[in-house]
Amino acid sequence: MIALLYIRRFKYLNGSQRLREKFLYSGMNYGLAMIISERLGGKTWEELIKQEIFDPLQMTSSTVMSIIPDLSNAARGYVYTPNYTLIPVEFSLSR
């Protein structure tokens, strides 16, 4: 149900650049790619990443944040504040 609502929102997006003129990061586009991959692959995103990327490359210590039970040893993102102080990003924003 959430995927359907997510897809319906796309028609209301207005880009700040014309298509294919400039790269613009869009978290929603990556989310859409995830939904399409799950539907076409018949598996969860996490299962597809493991099967199609991690396993063929023998990346036995790699995983995705959404399925790590204990985040104490996970890599963490950082962001600069307006005064250029580096602060860690909350793990809850990575799931």
Secondary structure, DSSP 4 states (H G I P E B T S, - for coil): -HHHHHHHHGGG---SS-TTTS----HHHHHHHHHHHHHHHTS-HHHHHIIIIITTTT-TT---GGG-S-GGGS---EEE-TTS-EEEPPGGGG-
